[in-house]
Amino acid sequence: MPSLTLSQTYHQPTSTLTVRGEAPLPSRPVDGSARLPLQAIESNFECQLEIRQGETTKTLQGDSVWLKNLITVIDRYVGSQLSGTPKGTFSGTAAIRPLDFISHRLTVRQGEDRIAQVDLSMTQLYDLLENLSQAAEDLPQLDKLATPPTPAWYRQPTAIAALLAGGIALVAGVGLWVSRRDPPPPPSPPQEQLTAPEAAGDLQQRLESTPAQ
């Protein structure tokens, strides 16, 4: 079926998000000054995110699932920031955690078995949120966009190791953030300390059993 390629670029001072995809040709000719909305995209969706860091630019790419995960993660994470209790957030192909009071580490899947990381300042984080919010408004059909199936990357040892490492780092980052915000609790009696290894094991088990989306 004949199709038309649609694209849109969202600009902020520290980041640029470009989305594109294919839409069916309209049954009636479209006026030259008119433009089909992004809501018309039905297939072959892809996006590219550029984050400027001084004189360099970090480029990340993904499909509709990748963009949806990124939107979810950033929205939840900024929400936790505004509530005064920043929490590391993970969703499928994306994760973000606080490094300190003003820095944040974004981890995303790239391709079948590669993980990319980029450290964001507060300005970069909110510029990214603005771009993603605009894209989410223009793409209400994001959940329904057809994404070509990829090989079972999550079954490959390198991909599993990378995701586990990212998840463990996220949990460790949350613990570090909490330890910096709150004073250490008083020593517990020996009998109470015996439950700590079991709790840590439960946390690791939940992390490893979390299905990739």
CYANA upper distance limits for C-alpha pairs under 8 A (distance plus 0.5 A):
  1 MET  CA     24 PRO  CA      7.74
  2 PRO  CA     24 PRO  CA      6.82
  2 PRO  CA     25 LEU  CA      6.56
  3 SER  CA     22 GLU  CA      6.51
  3 SER  CA     23 ALA  CA      5.89
  3 SER  CA     24 PRO  CA      4.90
  3 SER  CA     25 LEU  CA      5.52
  4 LEU  CA     22 GLU  CA      5.92
  4 LEU  CA     23 ALA  CA      5.68
  4 LEU  CA     24 PRO  CA      6.58
  4 LEU  CA     25 LEU  CA      6.28
  5 THR  CA     20 ARG  CA      7.50
  5 THR  CA     21 GLY  CA      6.15
  5 THR  CA     22 GLU  CA      4.95
  5 THR  CA     23 ALA  CA      6.80
  6 LEU  CA     20 ARG  CA      5.98
  6 LEU  CA     21 GLY  CA      6.05
  6 LEU  CA     22 GLU  CA      6.52
  6 LEU  CA     23 ALA  CA      7.52
  6 LEU  CA     36 LEU  CA      8.10
  6 LEU  CA     38 LEU  CA      7.16
  6 LEU  CA     41 ILE  CA      7.59
  7 SER  CA     18 THR  CA      7.59
  7 SER  CA     19 VAL  CA      6.02
  7 SER  CA     20 ARG  CA      4.56
  7 SER  CA     21 GLY  CA      7.09
  7 SER  CA     38 LEU  CA      7.84
  8 GLN  CA     18 THR  CA      6.21
  8 GLN  CA     19 VAL  CA      5.98
  8 GLN  CA     20 ARG  CA      7.01
  8 GLN  CA     38 LEU  CA      8.21
  9 THR  CA     16 THR  CA      7.46
  9 THR  CA     17 LEU  CA      6.15
  9 THR  CA     18 THR  CA      4.76
  9 THR  CA     19 VAL  CA      6.98
 10 TYR  CA     16 THR  CA      6.15
 10 TYR  CA     17 LEU  CA      5.58
 10 TYR  CA     18 THR  CA      6.78
 10 TYR  CA    131 ASN  CA      6.20
 10 TYR  CA    134 GLN  CA      8.13
 10 TYR  CA    135 ALA  CA      8.18
 11 HIS  CA     15 SER  CA      6.88
 11 HIS  CA     16 THR  CA      5.20
 11 HIS  CA     17 LEU  CA      7.17
 11 HIS  CA    131 ASN  CA      7.37
 12 GLN  CA     16 THR  CA      6.61
 12 GLN  CA    127 ASP  CA      6.18
 12 GLN  CA    128 LEU  CA      8.20
 12 GLN  CA    130 GLU  CA      8.23
 12 GLN  CA    131 ASN  CA      7.50
 13 PRO  CA    127 ASP  CA      7.58
 14 THR  CA     51 ILE  CA      6.49
 14 THR  CA     52 ARG  CA      5.67
 14 THR  CA     53 GLN  CA      8.06
 14 THR  CA    123 THR  CA      8.11
 14 THR  CA    124 GLN  CA      6.20
 14 THR  CA    127 ASP  CA      6.90
 14 THR  CA    128 LEU  CA      8.45
 15 SER  CA     49 LEU  CA      7.70
 15 SER  CA     50 GLU  CA      5.95
 15 SER  CA     51 ILE  CA      4.95
 15 SER  CA     52 ARG  CA      6.39
 15 SER  CA    124 GLN  CA      7.59
 15 SER  CA    127 ASP  CA      6.94
 15 SER  CA    128 LEU  CA      6.79
 15 SER  CA    131 ASN  CA      8.39
 16 THR  CA     49 LEU  CA      6.34
 16 THR  CA     50 GLU  CA      5.62
 16 THR  CA     51 ILE  CA      7.18
 16 THR  CA    131 ASN  CA      7.85
 17 LEU  CA     47 CYS  CA      7.67
 17 LEU  CA     48 GLN  CA      6.31
 17 LEU  CA     49 LEU  CA      5.07
 17 LEU  CA     50 GLU  CA      6.92
 17 LEU  CA    131 ASN  CA      6.92
 17 LEU  CA    132 LEU  CA      8.24
 18 THR  CA     47 CYS  CA      6.00
 18 THR  CA     48 GLN  CA      5.70
 18 THR  CA     49 LEU  CA      6.99
 19 VAL  CA     45 PHE  CA      7.92
 19 VAL  CA     46 GLU  CA      6.46
 19 VAL  CA     47 CYS  CA      4.79
 19 VAL  CA     48 GLN  CA      7.06
 20 ARG  CA     45 PHE  CA      6.23
 20 ARG  CA     46 GLU  CA      6.11
 20 ARG  CA     47 CYS  CA      6.76
 21 GLY  CA     41 ILE  CA      6.10
 21 GLY  CA     42 GLU  CA      7.68
 21 GLY  CA     43 SER  CA      6.50
 21 GLY  CA     44 ASN  CA      5.65
 21 GLY  CA     45 PHE  CA      4.67
 21 GLY  CA     46 GLU  CA      6.86
 22 GLU  CA     41 ILE  CA      5.71
 22 GLU  CA     42 GLU  CA      6.59
 22 GLU  CA     43 SER  CA      5.86
 22 GLU  CA     44 ASN  CA      6.42
 22 GLU  CA     45 PHE  CA      7.46
 23 ALA  CA     40 ALA  CA      5.91
 23 ALA  CA     41 ILE  CA      4.85
 23 ALA  CA     42 GLU  CA      5.94
 23 ALA  CA     43 SER  CA      7.40
 24 PRO  CA     40 ALA  CA      8.06
 24 PRO  CA     41 ILE  CA      8.21
 24 PRO  CA     42 GLU  CA      8.08
 26 PRO  CA     30 VAL  CA      7.84
 30 VAL  CA     34 ALA  CA      6.89
 30 VAL  CA     35 ARG  CA      8.13
 36 LEU  CA     40 ALA  CA      7.19
 37 PRO  CA    138 ASP  CA      8.28
 38 LEU  CA    138 ASP  CA      6.59
 38 LEU  CA    139 LEU  CA      6.71
 39 GLN  CA    138 ASP  CA      7.00
 39 GLN  CA    139 LEU  CA      6.02
 39 GLN  CA    140 PRO  CA      7.33
 39 GLN  CA    141 GLN  CA      7.07
 41 ILE  CA     45 PHE  CA      8.03
 41 ILE  CA    145 LEU  CA      8.25
 42 GLU  CA    145 LEU  CA      6.15
 42 GLU  CA    146 ALA  CA      7.30
 43 SER  CA    145 LEU  CA      6.52
 43 SER  CA    146 ALA  CA      5.85
 43 SER  CA    147 THR  CA      7.59
 44 ASN  CA    146 ALA  CA      7.59
 44 ASN  CA    147 THR  CA      7.21
 44 ASN  CA    148 PRO  CA      8.14
 45 PHE  CA     63 ASP  CA      6.48
 45 PHE  CA     64 SER  CA      6.58
 45 PHE  CA    145 LEU  CA      7.71
 45 PHE  CA    146 ALA  CA      8.14
 45 PHE  CA    147 THR  CA      7.54
 46 GLU  CA     61 GLN  CA      8.00
 46 GLU  CA     62 GLY  CA      6.37
 46 GLU  CA     63 ASP  CA      5.00
 46 GLU  CA     64 SER  CA      6.88
 47 CYS  CA     61 GLN  CA      6.24
 47 CYS  CA     62 GLY  CA      6.01
 47 CYS  CA     63 ASP  CA      6.62
 47 CYS  CA     64 SER  CA      8.17
 47 CYS  CA     67 LEU  CA      7.83
 48 GLN  CA     59 THR  CA      7.50
 48 GLN  CA     60 LEU  CA      6.25
 48 GLN  CA     61 GLN  CA      4.95
 48 GLN  CA     62 GLY  CA      7.13
 49 LEU  CA     59 THR  CA      6.20
 49 LEU  CA     60 LEU  CA      5.56
 49 LEU  CA     61 GLN  CA      6.66
 50 GLU  CA     57 THR  CA      6.79
 50 GLU  CA     58 LYS  CA      6.09
 50 GLU  CA     59 THR  CA      5.02
 50 GLU  CA     60 LEU  CA      6.90
 51 ILE  CA     57 THR  CA      6.05
 51 ILE  CA     58 LYS  CA      5.60
 51 ILE  CA     59 THR  CA      6.99
 51 ILE  CA    124 GLN  CA      8.19
 52 ARG  CA     56 THR  CA      6.58
 52 ARG  CA     57 THR  CA      4.91
 52 ARG  CA     58 LYS  CA      6.84
 53 GLN  CA     57 THR  CA      6.21
 53 GLN  CA     58 LYS  CA      7.80
 58 LYS  CA    118 VAL  CA      7.98
 60 LEU  CA    110 GLN  CA      7.84
 60 LEU  CA    116 ALA  CA      8.42
 61 GLN  CA    110 GLN  CA      7.38
 62 GLY  CA     66 TRP  CA      5.74
 62 GLY  CA     67 LEU  CA      7.06
 62 GLY  CA    110 GLN  CA      7.57
 62 GLY  CA    111 GLY  CA      8.46
 63 ASP  CA     67 LEU  CA      6.78
 63 ASP  CA    147 THR  CA      7.33
 64 SER  CA     68 LYS  CA      6.62
 64 SER  CA    142 LEU  CA      6.80
 64 SER  CA    143 ASP  CA      8.03
 64 SER  CA    145 LEU  CA      7.15
 64 SER  CA    146 ALA  CA      8.43
 64 SER  CA    147 THR  CA      7.08
 65 VAL  CA     69 ASN  CA      6.67
 65 VAL  CA    143 ASP  CA      8.10
 65 VAL  CA    147 THR  CA      8.03
 66 TRP  CA     70 LEU  CA      6.70
 66 TRP  CA     93 THR  CA      6.52
 66 TRP  CA     94 ALA  CA      7.95
 67 LEU  CA     71 ILE  CA      6.61
 68 LYS  CA     72 THR  CA      6.72
 68 LYS  CA    142 LEU  CA      7.53
 68 LYS  CA    143 ASP  CA      7.93
 69 ASN  CA     73 VAL  CA      6.59
 69 ASN  CA     91 SER  CA      6.12
 69 ASN  CA     92 GLY  CA      6.73
 69 ASN  CA     93 THR  CA      6.75
 69 ASN  CA     94 ALA  CA      6.52
 70 LEU  CA     74 ILE  CA      6.59
 70 LEU  CA     91 SER  CA      8.23
 70 LEU  CA     93 THR  CA      8.14
 70 LEU  CA     94 ALA  CA      6.25
 70 LEU  CA     95 ALA  CA      8.41
 71 ILE  CA     75 ASP  CA      6.50
 71 ILE  CA    129 LEU  CA      8.28
 71 ILE  CA    132 LEU  CA      6.40
 71 ILE  CA    133 SER  CA      7.94
 71 ILE  CA    136 ALA  CA      8.07
 72 THR  CA     76 ARG  CA      6.66
 72 THR  CA     91 SER  CA      7.72
 73 VAL  CA     77 TYR  CA      6.49
 73 VAL  CA     89 THR  CA      6.40
 73 VAL  CA     90 PHE  CA      6.73
 73 VAL  CA     91 SER  CA      6.65
 73 VAL  CA     94 ALA  CA      7.30
 73 VAL  CA     95 ALA  CA      6.98
 73 VAL  CA     96 ILE  CA      7.59
 74 ILE  CA     78 VAL  CA      6.51
 74 ILE  CA     96 ILE  CA      8.08
 74 ILE  CA    129 LEU  CA      6.93
 75 ASP  CA     79 GLY  CA      6.68
 75 ASP  CA    129 LEU  CA      7.46
 76 ARG  CA     80 SER  CA      6.84
 76 ARG  CA     89 THR  CA      7.61
 77 TYR  CA     81 GLN  CA      6.82
 77 TYR  CA     86 PRO  CA      7.40
 77 TYR  CA     87 LYS  CA      7.06
 77 TYR  CA     88 GLY  CA      7.40
 77 TYR  CA     89 THR  CA      6.56
 77 TYR  CA     96 ILE  CA      7.91
 78 VAL  CA     82 LEU  CA      6.72
 78 VAL  CA     86 PRO  CA      8.36
 79 GLY  CA     83 SER  CA      6.80
 80 SER  CA     84 GLY  CA      6.96
 80 SER  CA     85 THR  CA      5.98
 80 SER  CA     86 PRO  CA      5.23
 80 SER  CA     87 LYS  CA      6.57
 81 GLN  CA     85 THR  CA      6.43
 81 GLN  CA     86 PRO  CA      5.10
 81 GLN  CA     87 LYS  CA      8.11
 82 LEU  CA     86 PRO  CA      8.41
 86 PRO  CA     98 PRO  CA      7.60
 87 LYS  CA     97 ARG  CA      7.16
 87 LYS  CA     98 PRO  CA      7.78
 87 LYS  CA    174 VAL  CA      6.69
 88 GLY  CA     95 ALA  CA      7.89
 88 GLY  CA     96 ILE  CA      6.13
 88 GLY  CA     97 ARG  CA      4.51
 88 GLY  CA     98 PRO  CA      7.02
 88 GLY  CA    170 LEU  CA      6.41
 88 GLY  CA    171 VAL  CA      7.59
 88 GLY  CA    173 GLY  CA      7.81
 88 GLY  CA    174 VAL  CA      6.33
 89 THR  CA     95 ALA  CA      6.06
 89 THR  CA     96 ILE  CA      5.98
 89 THR  CA     97 ARG  CA      6.92
 89 THR  CA    170 LEU  CA      8.22
 90 PHE  CA     94 ALA  CA      6.47
 90 PHE  CA     95 ALA  CA      4.70
 90 PHE  CA     96 ILE  CA      7.13
 90 PHE  CA    167 GLY  CA      8.27
 91 SER  CA     95 ALA  CA      6.76
 91 SER  CA    212 ALA  CA      8.46
 91 SER  CA    213 GLN  CA      7.77
 92 GLY  CA    211 PRO  CA      8.22
 92 GLY  CA    212 ALA  CA      5.40
 92 GLY  CA    213 GLN  CA      4.81
 93 THR  CA    108 VAL  CA      6.12
 93 THR  CA    109 ARG  CA      5.77
 93 THR  CA    212 ALA  CA      7.81
 93 THR  CA    213 GLN  CA      7.48
 94 ALA  CA    106 LEU  CA      7.91
 94 ALA  CA    107 THR  CA      6.22
 94 ALA  CA    108 VAL  CA      4.87
 94 ALA  CA    109 ARG  CA      7.06
 95 ALA  CA    106 LEU  CA      6.40
 95 ALA  CA    107 THR  CA      5.63
 95 ALA  CA    108 VAL  CA      6.89
 95 ALA  CA    166 GLY  CA      8.30
 95 ALA  CA    167 GLY  CA      8.36
 95 ALA  CA    170 LEU  CA      8.05
 96 ILE  CA    104 HIS  CA      7.27
 96 ILE  CA    105 ARG  CA      5.96
 96 ILE  CA    106 LEU  CA      4.88
 96 ILE  CA    107 THR  CA      6.54
 96 ILE  CA    170 LEU  CA      7.63
 97 ARG  CA    104 HIS  CA      6.18
 97 ARG  CA    105 ARG  CA      6.00
 97 ARG  CA    106 LEU  CA      7.37
 97 ARG  CA    170 LEU  CA      6.18
 97 ARG  CA    173 GLY  CA      6.78
 97 ARG  CA    174 VAL  CA      7.33
 98 PRO  CA    102 ILE  CA      8.44
 98 PRO  CA    103 SER  CA      6.66
 98 PRO  CA    104 HIS  CA      4.90
 98 PRO  CA    105 ARG  CA      6.82
 98 PRO  CA    173 GLY  CA      6.96
 98 PRO  CA    174 VAL  CA      7.50
 98 PRO  CA    177 TRP  CA      7.36
 99 LEU  CA    103 SER  CA      5.78
 99 LEU  CA    104 HIS  CA      5.65
 99 LEU  CA    105 ARG  CA      6.97
 99 LEU  CA    173 GLY  CA      7.09
 99 LEU  CA    177 TRP  CA      7.76
100 ASP  CA    104 HIS  CA      7.66
100 ASP  CA    177 TRP  CA      7.16
102 ILE  CA    121 SER  CA      6.49
102 ILE  CA    122 MET  CA      6.26
103 SER  CA    119 ASP  CA      7.21
103 SER  CA    120 LEU  CA      6.17
103 SER  CA    121 SER  CA      5.37
103 SER  CA    122 MET  CA      7.02
104 HIS  CA    119 ASP  CA      6.04
104 HIS  CA    120 LEU  CA      5.56
104 HIS  CA    121 SER  CA      6.98
104 HIS  CA    122 MET  CA      8.30
104 HIS  CA    125 LEU  CA      8.40
105 ARG  CA    117 GLN  CA      7.28
105 ARG  CA    118 VAL  CA      6.34
105 ARG  CA    119 ASP  CA      4.90
105 ARG  CA    120 LEU  CA      6.64
106 LEU  CA    117 GLN  CA      6.05
106 LEU  CA    118 VAL  CA      5.81
106 LEU  CA    119 ASP  CA      6.63
106 LEU  CA    120 LEU  CA      7.70
107 THR  CA    115 ILE  CA      7.36
107 THR  CA    116 ALA  CA      6.24
107 THR  CA    117 GLN  CA      4.97
107 THR  CA    118 VAL  CA      7.20
107 THR  CA    166 GLY  CA      7.59
108 VAL  CA    115 ILE  CA      6.29
108 VAL  CA    116 ALA  CA      5.95
108 VAL  CA    117 GLN  CA      7.00
109 ARG  CA    113 ASP  CA      7.91
109 ARG  CA    114 ARG  CA      6.46
109 ARG  CA    115 ILE  CA      5.11
109 ARG  CA    116 ALA  CA      6.76
110 GLN  CA    114 ARG  CA      5.58
110 GLN  CA    115 ILE  CA      6.06
110 GLN  CA    116 ALA  CA      6.94
112 GLU  CA    150 THR  CA      8.18
112 GLU  CA    151 PRO  CA      7.83
112 GLU  CA    152 ALA  CA      8.39
112 GLU  CA    153 TRP  CA      5.36
112 GLU  CA    154 TYR  CA      8.33
112 GLU  CA    159 ALA  CA      7.84
113 ASP  CA    153 TRP  CA      6.52
113 ASP  CA    154 TYR  CA      8.28
113 ASP  CA    156 GLN  CA      7.90
113 ASP  CA    158 THR  CA      6.78
113 ASP  CA    159 ALA  CA      4.99
113 ASP  CA    162 ALA  CA      8.31
114 ARG  CA    159 ALA  CA      7.29
114 ARG  CA    162 ALA  CA      8.05
115 ILE  CA    162 ALA  CA      7.09
115 ILE  CA    163 LEU  CA      8.20
120 LEU  CA    124 GLN  CA      5.99
120 LEU  CA    125 LEU  CA      6.37
121 SER  CA    125 LEU  CA      6.61
122 MET  CA    126 TYR  CA      6.81
123 THR  CA    127 ASP  CA      6.62
124 GLN  CA    128 LEU  CA      6.54
125 LEU  CA    129 LEU  CA      6.74
126 TYR  CA    130 GLU  CA      6.69
127 ASP  CA    131 ASN  CA      6.91
128 LEU  CA    132 LEU  CA      6.67
129 LEU  CA    133 SER  CA      6.46
130 GLU  CA    134 GLN  CA      6.81
131 ASN  CA    135 ALA  CA      6.81
132 LEU  CA    136 ALA  CA      6.57
133 SER  CA    137 GLU  CA      6.88
134 GLN  CA    138 ASP  CA      6.91
135 ALA  CA    139 LEU  CA      6.54
136 ALA  CA    140 PRO  CA      6.80
136 ALA  CA    142 LEU  CA      8.24
141 GLN  CA    145 LEU  CA      6.89
152 ALA  CA    156 GLN  CA      7.74
153 TRP  CA    159 ALA  CA      6.90
154 TYR  CA    159 ALA  CA      6.32
154 TYR  CA    160 ILE  CA      6.47
154 TYR  CA    212 ALA  CA      7.93
155 ARG  CA    159 ALA  CA      7.78
155 ARG  CA    160 ILE  CA      7.33
156 GLN  CA    160 ILE  CA      6.78
157 PRO  CA    161 ALA  CA      6.61
158 THR  CA    162 ALA  CA      6.64
159 ALA  CA    163 LEU  CA      6.66
160 ILE  CA    164 LEU  CA      6.57
161 ALA  CA    165 ALA  CA      6.53
162 ALA  CA    166 GLY  CA      6.69
163 LEU  CA    167 GLY  CA      6.56
164 LEU  CA    168 ILE  CA      6.49
164 LEU  CA    207 LEU  CA      8.41
164 LEU  CA    208 GLU  CA      7.48
165 ALA  CA    169 ALA  CA      6.56
166 GLY  CA    170 LEU  CA      6.65
167 GLY  CA    171 VAL  CA      6.87
167 GLY  CA    207 LEU  CA      7.46
168 ILE  CA    172 ALA  CA      6.57
168 ILE  CA    204 GLN  CA      8.46
168 ILE  CA    207 LEU  CA      8.31
169 ALA  CA    173 GLY  CA      6.37
170 LEU  CA    174 VAL  CA      6.82
171 VAL  CA    175 GLY  CA      6.87
172 ALA  CA    176 LEU  CA      6.66
173 GLY  CA    177 TRP  CA      6.60
174 VAL  CA    178 VAL  CA      6.71
175 GLY  CA    179 SER  CA      6.60
176 LEU  CA    180 ARG  CA      6.75
177 TRP  CA    181 ARG  CA      6.83
178 VAL  CA    182 ASP  CA      6.50
179 SER  CA    183 PRO  CA      7.34
179 SER  CA    184 PRO  CA      7.45
188 SER  CA    192 GLU  CA      6.68
188 SER  CA    193 GLN  CA      6.88
189 PRO  CA    193 GLN  CA      7.13
190 PRO  CA    194 LEU  CA      7.26
191 GLN  CA    195 THR  CA      8.46
192 GLU  CA    196 ALA  CA      8.44
195 THR  CA    199 ALA  CA      6.94
196 ALA  CA    200 ALA  CA      6.80
197 PRO  CA    201 GLY  CA      6.63
198 GLU  CA    202 ASP  CA      6.77
199 ALA  CA    203 LEU  CA      6.87
200 ALA  CA    204 GLN  CA      6.79
201 GLY  CA    205 GLN  CA      6.57
202 ASP  CA    206 ARG  CA      6.70
203 LEU  CA    207 LEU  CA      6.74
204 GLN  CA    208 GLU  CA      6.68
205 GLN  CA    209 SER  CA      6.58
206 ARG  CA    210 THR  CA      6.70
